[in-house]
Amino acid sequence: MAAITPRLEAYLKVRGSIAERMNEVLEVIGKIQPCTYEDIADELKTRTNLVTNRMSELEKVGLIRVTDRVKQKGNTRSLFSVCTEEEAKQLQEEFLIRYKSEKEDLETAFQKVQENPAAKDIIKRCVTYCKYKLRLLTKYAI
């Protein structure tokens, strides 16, 4: 049986609360880390585009992070690893502050562009996206 590492401990703590596909992706990253989007898609026997959104969500909530970048097939690829519980907590605190600040800045900008419907629509979508990131962060907080 594998030893319980800090990264495995952090994964085990959130495993039951995350969506199935996110859980699969997180499990694979923990198993083969550091790894690229392509490595994860290969491991799951699926297309890369089916794992990139889950990985983006995992990264936005501080459960995984980019640990390095490598040249692969003529492109620079990010290598991802599962965060330890302490890393995840620190990232989540930083993200919470950043996302709240982004949302407040956007809401202020929204008030300033009352006469421009196109700008209002763009800002409204950005605010909605910030709220989404905040909900994700709250849902998957360690």
For each residue, the residues with C-beta under 8 A, 3 or more apart:
1:
2: 5 8
3: 8
4: 8 9 12
5: 2 8 9
6: 9 10 84 85 86
7: 10 11 30 33 81 82 83 84
8: 2 3 4 5 11 12 30 82
9: 4 5 6 12 13 84 85
10: 6 7 13 14 63 82 83 84 85 87 88 142
11: 7 8 14 15 26 27 30 63 82
12: 4 8 9 15
13: 9 10 85 142
14: 10 11 17 18 26 63 140 142
15: 11 12 18 23 26 27
16:
17: 14 139 140
18: 14 15 22 23 26 63 140
19: 22 23 54
20: 23 24
21: 24 25 50 54
22: 18 19 25 26 54 57 58
23: 15 18 19 20 26 27
24: 20 21 27 28 44 54
25: 21 22 28 29 40 44 51 54 55 58
26: 11 14 15 18 22 23 29 30 58 63 64 82
27: 11 15 23 24 30 31
28: 24 25 31 32 35 40 43 44
29: 25 26 32 33 35 40 55 58 64 80 81 82
30: 7 8 11 26 27 33 82
31: 27 28 43
32: 28 29 35 39 40 43
33: 7 29 30 67 79 80 81 82
34: 67 68 79 80 81
35: 28 29 32 39 40 43 79 80 81
36: 39 40 70 72 77 78 79 80
37: 40 41 48 51 52 55 77 78
38: 41 42 48 72 77
39: 32 35 36 42 43
40: 25 28 29 32 35 36 37 43 44 51 55 80
41: 37 38 44 46 47 48 50 51
42: 38 39 45
43: 28 31 32 35 39 40
44: 24 25 28 40 41 50 51
45: 42
46: 41 50 51
47: 41 50 51
48: 37 38 41 51 52
49: 52 53
50: 21 41 44 46 47 53
51: 25 37 40 41 44 46 47 48 54 55
52: 37 48 49 55 56
53: 49 50 56 57
54: 19 21 22 24 25 51 57 58
55: 25 29 37 40 51 52 58 59 64 80
56: 52 53 59 60
57: 22 53 54 60 61 136
58: 22 25 26 29 54 55 61 63 64
59: 55 56 62 63 64 65 66 80
60: 56 57 95 133 136 137
61: 57 58 92 95 136 137 139 140 141
62: 59 65 83 87 88 89 90 91 92 94 95 137 142
63: 10 11 14 18 26 58 59 82 83 88 140 142
64: 26 29 55 58 59 80 81 82 83
65: 59 62 80 81 83 87 91
66: 59 69 78 79 80
67: 33 34 79 80 81
68: 34 78 79
69: 66 76 77 78 79
70: 36 76 77 79
71: 74 75 76 77
72: 36 38 75 76 77
73: 77
74: 71
75: 71 72
76: 69 70 71 72
77: 36 37 38 69 70 71 72 73
78: 36 37 66 68 69
79: 33 34 35 36 66 67 68 69 70
80: 29 33 34 35 36 40 55 59 64 65 66 67
81: 7 29 33 34 35 64 65 67
82: 7 8 10 11 26 29 30 33 63 64
83: 7 10 62 63 64 65 87 88 91
84: 6 7 9 10 87 88
85: 6 9 10 13 88 89 142
86: 6 89 90
87: 10 62 65 83 84 90 91
88: 10 62 63 83 84 85 91 92 142
89: 62 85 86 92 93 142
90: 62 86 87 93 94
91: 62 65 83 87 88 94 95
92: 61 62 88 89 95 96 137 141 142
93: 89 90 96 97
94: 62 90 91 97 98
95: 60 61 62 91 92 98 99 133 137
96: 92 93 99 100 134 137
97: 93 94 100 101
98: 94 95 101 102
99: 95 96 102 103 130 133 134 137
100: 96 97 103 104 134
101: 97 98 104 105
102: 98 99 105 106 126 130
103: 99 100 106 107 127 130 131 134
104: 100 101 107 108
105: 101 102 108 109
106: 102 103 109 110 123 126 127 130
107: 103 104 110 111 127
108: 104 105 111 112
109: 105 106 112 113 123
110: 106 107 113 120 123 124 127
111: 107 108 114
112: 108 109
113: 109 110 116 119 120 123
114: 111 120
115:
116: 113 119 120
117: 120 121
118: 121 122
119: 113 116 122 123
120: 110 113 114 116 117 123 124
121: 117 118 124 125
122: 118 119 125 126
123: 106 109 110 113 119 120 126 127
124: 110 120 121 127 128
125: 121 122 128 129
126: 102 106 122 123 129 130
127: 103 106 107 110 123 124 130 131
128: 124 125 131 132
129: 125 126 132 133
130: 99 102 103 106 126 127 133 134
131: 103 127 128 134 135
132: 128 129 135 136
133: 60 95 99 129 130 136 137
134: 96 99 100 103 130 131 137 138
135: 131 132 138 139
136: 57 60 61 132 133 139 140
137: 60 61 62 92 95 96 99 133 134 140 141
138: 134 135 141
139: 17 61 135 136
140: 14 17 18 61 63 136 137
141: 61 92 137 138
142: 10 13 14 62 63 85 88 89 92
